[in-house]
């Protein structure tokens, strides 16, 4: 289906969300301390920004609880979810499920989700307003990863699994890409 926008007419937010949903992303839970307790929020608007220094970006709605608890210099955890952690995505996206138990480990005062595909602790060094969101730039202070597993993917409004040929898992040589 093709939609075009006439000059001067606003972009329909529902259509914009649907179009952006065609971009497959990994799923992260950003973890932080809220009133002395570990908390988390599902985020797929996450990316690396720089290798030197190691920086990441998290895009968060201004109305988010995270925004109320995260300031310049504050630390948060970034937990990259595996397919086995599928229930944690909706659980931390304001749809808590009674049968889901999130196990947080402590890394020097920053909560991290146990059994994640990868974990990072980052310190917020800059915050930029961007429409109805805030862009948090954070410097990585700690990295860890678990055993190889399939990542949790979000596409077109749903969690998905990867069913692709994996030459590395089969011991085949690759060109690195």
C-alpha positions in Angstrom: 0.0 0.0 0.0 1.4 3.4 -1.0 0.6 6.6 0.9 2.0 9.9 0.0 1.8 13.1 1.9 0.9 16.4 0.2 3.2 19.3 1.0 2.0 21.1 4.1 -0.1 18.3 5.4 0.9 16.6 8.7 2.1 13.0 8.8 -0.5 10.7 10.4 1.1 9.3 13.6 -0.6 5.9 13.2 0.7 5.5 9.7 4.2 6.7 10.8 4.2 4.1 13.6 3.2 1.4 11.2 5.8 2.3 8.7 8.6 2.5 11.3 7.4 -0.9 12.6 8.7 -2.4 9.3 12.2 -1.8 10.7 13.2 -4.9 12.6 15.0 -4.1 15.9 16.4 -6.0 18.8 14.7 -5.7 22.2 16.3 -4.3 25.3 15.2 -3.6 28.8 16.7 -0.5 30.3 17.0 -1.1 34.0 17.4 1.5 36.7 16.7 2.1 40.4 13.2 3.5 41.2 12.5 4.5 44.8 15.3 2.1 45.9 14.0 -0.9 43.9 15.1 -2.3 40.6 12.8 -1.3 37.7 12.9 -1.7 33.9 11.4 -0.4 30.7 11.4 -2.2 27.3 13.2 -0.1 24.7 13.8 -0.9 21.0 15.0 2.7 20.2 18.6 1.9 21.2 21.8 2.2 19.3 25.6 2.5 19.5 26.9 6.0 18.8 30.7 5.8 19.2 33.5 3.3 19.8 35.9 5.9 21.3 34.6 6.7 23.8 32.0 3.9 23.9 28.6 5.7 23.7 25.1 4.5 23.3 21.8 6.3 22.7 18.4 5.5 24.2 15.3 7.3 22.9 12.5 7.5 25.6 9.1 9.1 25.7 9.0 12.3 27.8 6.1 10.8 29.8 8.1 7.7 30.8 8.8 6.8 34.4 12.5 6.4 33.4 12.7 10.1 32.6 11.5 10.9 36.2 14.3 8.8 37.7 17.3 9.4 35.3 19.4 12.5 35.3 22.8 13.6 34.0 25.4 11.4 35.7 22.8 8.7 36.5 23.5 5.0 35.7 21.3 2.6 34.0 21.6 -1.0 32.7 21.0 -2.1 29.1 19.9 -5.7 28.8 19.7 -7.2 25.3 17.0 -9.9 25.4 17.2 -13.4 23.9 14.3 -15.4 22.6 14.2 -17.2 25.9 13.3 -13.9 27.6 10.4 -13.2 25.3 7.9 -12.7 28.2 10.1 -9.9 29.6 9.5 -7.6 26.6 5.8 -7.0 27.3 6.3 -7.3 31.0 8.5 -4.2 31.0 6.4 -2.5 28.4 3.6 -1.7 30.9 1.9 -5.1 30.5 3.1 -6.9 33.6 2.3 -10.6 33.7 1.8 -12.4 37.1 3.8 -15.5 36.0 6.8 -13.5 34.9 9.6 -13.1 37.5 12.4 -10.8 36.5 15.7 -11.7 38.3 17.9 -8.6 38.7 21.6 -8.9 39.6 23.3 -5.9 41.1 26.4 -4.4 39.4 27.7 -1.7 41.8 24.3 -0.3 42.4 22.9 -0.7 38.9 20.3 -3.5 38.4 20.9 -5.9 35.4 18.6 -8.7 34.2 20.2 -12.1 34.7 20.5 -14.4 31.7 20.4 -11.6 29.2 22.1 -12.0 25.8 24.3 -9.1 26.8 24.4 -6.4 29.5 25.9 -3.0 29.8 26.0 -0.3 32.5 26.1 3.2 31.2 26.4 6.7 32.7 24.2 9.4 31.2 26.4 12.2 29.9 23.9 14.2 27.7 20.2 14.5 27.2 18.6 16.0 24.1 15.0 16.9 23.5 13.5 15.4 20.3 9.8 16.0 19.8 7.8 13.9 22.3 11.0 12.0 23.3 14.3 12.6 25.0 17.5 11.2 23.7 19.8 9.9 26.4 23.5 9.7 25.4 25.4 7.4 27.9 29.0 6.2 28.2 29.5 2.5 28.7 31.2 1.6 32.0 30.7 -2.1 32.1 30.0 -4.8 29.4 29.2 -8.5 29.7 27.6 -11.2 27.5 26.2 -14.6 28.1 26.4 -17.7 25.9 25.4 -17.5 22.3 21.6 -17.5 21.9 19.1 -16.2 19.4 18.1 -12.5 20.0 14.6 -11.4 20.6 13.4 -9.3 17.5 10.5 -6.8 17.3 9.0 -6.3 13.8 5.6 -4.9 12.7 4.3 -4.7 16.3 5.2 -8.2 17.3 8.0 -10.2 18.8 9.6 -12.5 16.2 12.2 -15.3 16.0 15.1 -15.5 13.5 14.9 -18.5 11.2 17.9 -17.8 9.1 20.9 -19.8 8.0 23.7 -19.2 10.6 27.1 -20.1 9.1 28.9 -19.3 12.3 26.9 -21.8 14.3 27.7 -24.4 11.6 31.4 -23.7 11.7 31.5 -22.2 8.2 33.8 -19.4 7.2 32.3 -16.0 6.6 33.7 -12.7 5.4 32.8 -11.0 8.6 29.5 -9.5 7.4 
